[in-house]
């Protein structure tokens, strides 16, 4: 089954069973519960395949509810592919006690301390005048 067909089929089920008006946060809240069920399968050494399917369906439903039925799933796949490129470029710290890695965030720049300088003056090696000067007095 193609991803868009799966989205439409999931939408039909979701809207019929849980209502058309529920916000995208609803399937995401349920997704958190389903992730816990996947983790329980790991602890119990049982097959989590159906729980993974639940997670996928809930993520697709939340995406659909947020962006609308007309947005094709290939858009999400394209964004995910671009995100992988970002992930590859990031610096990663050491894993925590659970084996989870977090990327090292670049320090935020305090915009109140940034000095705006005209790049033309830097390139030419001149200081930018602090106030307008009459070219005849230079």
N, C-alpha and C positions, 0 to 999 in steps of 0.2 A: 504494500500500500504506500502510495506517495504521501509525503509529509503534509501537504495541503489538504488532501482527502482525510487524513487522520485528524487534522485540526478541525475540519468541518464536522466530522463524525463526533469528535469529542465535544464540540460546541453544542451540537444537537442534544447529546446526552446531558451535558452540564446545564444547559438552559431548561431542559424538561424536568430534571430532577432537583436542581438547586436554585432555579429562578434566573431570569434574564437580567434582573436589576442588581445582582450581587456585584460588588466592586472587585477589581483584580486582586485586592489584598486577601480576599476569602480563599481562593485556591492556593495562595502563597502560605497562608497560615496552616492550611491542611497539608501543604507540602512539607512544612517543618515536622509535622507529626509522622508523615510517611518516611522521611529521612530517618527518624528514630526507629521506625519499623525495619528499615534496611539494616541499621546498626544492630538491632536485636537479632536479626537473622545471622549476622556475623558471629555474635556471641553464642548463639544456639547451634551454629554450624548447619543452618538450614539454607535452602536455596532462596536468595533474595530477588530472583528474576521478576516476579510479579510486583514486588514492591518498587523495583526500578521502573517498571512500566507505569505504576501509579505516579511516581515522581515526574516522569516525562509528560504524562497526560496533564498533570496539574500545572506544570511549567508552561506547556503549550496553551492551556486554558487561560492562565494569568496573562500571558503575552497577548492573546486574542482579545481578552476583555480590556486590556489597556490600550492597544493600538487599533482594535476593530477587526472585523471579519475580512475586510478587503486587503489587509496587508499580507503579502505572501510570506510563507515560512522561509523561503530562500533568503529573504532579507535578514532574518535572525541568524541563519547559517553564515551569511556573508560577514555580519558583525562579529560572530563568534570566531571566524577565521582571522579577522583583523585583530581581535583581542588576543589570539594566540601569538601573533607577532609582537604585541606589547608585552606579553608575559615573557617571551624569549629575551627581550631587551632589558628586562628588569634585573636588578640585583636582589638576591634572596639571602635571608639570614639563615641561621641554623634552625633545625626543627625543634619544636617545643617537646614537652614530655609525651605528647600524643602522636608525635611524628609529623605535625603540621608545620609547614613552612610559611613564613610571611615575607612579603617583599619589603625591602628597605625603602622607606619613603624619603623623598628628597625634602630637606628642610624648607619650610614655607618662608617666603621672603616677606619681611615686614615692609609693606608698601609705603608706610609713612617715612621710612628711612632711605627710600630710593631717590636718587638724584637723576632727573631727566636731563640728558645731555644730547645736544644736536649732533648726530653722527657725522655730519659734514665737517664740523669743526675738529672733531677727533681725527678724522681721516687726513685732514690738511695740516694737523698739528697746531691749530690756533685755538685760543680760548674764545669762548662765546662771550660777547660783550654783555654786561649785566643790564644795561639800558641802551635804548636806541641812541646812536651817536650820529651826528651830522657828518656825512662823508667829507665835507669841505674842511672840517676841523681836524681830520685825521692826519 
